[in-house]
Amino acid sequence: MIVREPVLVTFLHNPKAGGTSIKYWLAENFNARIPTIRERDPHSTDPSLVEGFSFCCIRNPWAKAYSTFEWLKRHGGGYLAKPYNNDFSKFIADLDNEDLKPFTNPQKDYVELSNYVMRYENFENDFKVIQDYFDCDIDLPHKNNGRY
């Protein structure tokens, strides 16, 4: 979660839905401070942390689950992916596993706290609303680029 001041804006980072790109765009263009996990959970859905205009991005649930599965296999979450032996159906059957949070947080939790909801599948067009809000036409960097 990023809060921009003096104009209060809260970006609710729904994992595997383009949030890292948005986080970097905010930091690079508005000196938005990205809190460390020790200061504030970056994927929090705690309503008490939301200030001002809030927005998030959601993604097709199947695409998000597959992206999460692939990300866990390739990155620091490898220990989380091992029990599934590259079997996506086993992973899907275990989505309620607390160890998989925040990747499996319900997207509705982000939506309910947001004034504006972007869709990953319409990312470029939906992000124009955010650019207009900030009066900034600088392109969004593409971070965590995956093939899924």
N, C-alpha and C positions, 0 to 999 in steps of 0.2 A: 504494500500500500504506500502510495506517495501522496503527500499533502503539499500543495504549492501555496505559498503566501506571497504577497498580501492578499491577492485574489485567491480565496480558498477553493481549491480543487482537490478532489480525492480520486485517485485512480485505483480501482479495485482489481488486483492482478489475479485473474483466473488462470491457473497454470495450463500451458500447452494451448493457448488461444491468442498468441501474438503479443502477450504482455511484456516480454523482455524488450521487444522493439519499441513499444510505447514508453516503457520505463527509460530507455536510453534517449529517446527523442525528447522527453520532458527534461531529463538531466542536462542534455547538451544544449538545449535551446532556452531554458528558463532557469538554469541553476537550481533545479529542483533537487533537493537532497534526497538520496535514496537511503532510507534507514537500513541499518544492518539488522539481521535477524535477532540479534540480542536486544536491540532497541524496540523493535516492533515486527511482528510476523508479517512479511511482505504479502502473504496470501490470506490475511485475516479477513474475516467477515463479521468482525465485532462492530456493531452499529455505533458504539461510543467513539470510535476512531474516525468516523466519516464526518468530514467538514465541507461545507459549501457544495458546489457543483460536483457531482460524482458520476463516474462512468466506468464501464467495464466492457470486455469483449467476451462473447460466448462462441461456442463451436459445436458443430454437429457432434452429438455424443459418441457415435461410433468412431468418427475420425479422431476425436480427442482421446478416446481410450486407446486406439492403435498408436497414435503419436506418443502417448504416455508410455506404452509398452516398449516401443522402439527406443525412446529416450532413456528409459531405465536400463535397457540392455547396453546402450552405448556409453553412458555417463556414470557418474558417481553412485548411481543407484543400482549398480550391477548386482549387489548382494540381494536386492529386492526382487530382481528378475530371475535369479537362479532357480527358485522353487518351481518356476513355470516351464523350465527346459525348452524355451522358445515356443511354447504352446500358448497361442493367444487365447484359445477357448478356456484354458485353465485360469489365465489371468482374468478374463471377463467374469468367470464364476467366483472370483475372489475379490471383487471390487469393494466389498465392505470391510476388507482388511485395514485396520487402523494404521498399519505401517505404511500404507500407500497414500495417506493424507499428506499434503494438501491436494495432490493430483486428482483425487477422487471426491473432493468436496462437491456437493451438489451445486450446479451452476445457478440454480434458482436463488441461492444465498447471495450471490453477487448481483443478480438482476434486481432483487428486492431492495437493495441498498443504492441502486444507481438511478440517476436522473436520465441518463442516456446509455443505451445498450447497443454496442457494435456487434456485428456478426462477422466471424472470421471469414466466412464464405463470401462476404461482401466488403472485405476489409478496406480496400482502397477507397471506395465510395463512402463508406461509413466514417472512415478516419477524416474525411474532408470536413465533417461537422466539427470535429475536435480542432482541426487546423483553423476553421473559421472562428471558433470560440476563442482561441488564443491569438487570432489575427496573425497567423504564421503559416506561410506556404512552403516551408522547408520540408523536403521529402523525409519520409520515415525510413530509418535504417532497417535492414532486414537482418535480424539477429536469430541465432539458433535455427538456422535453415536446415530443414530435414527433407527427406524424400517422401514424406507421408503426411 
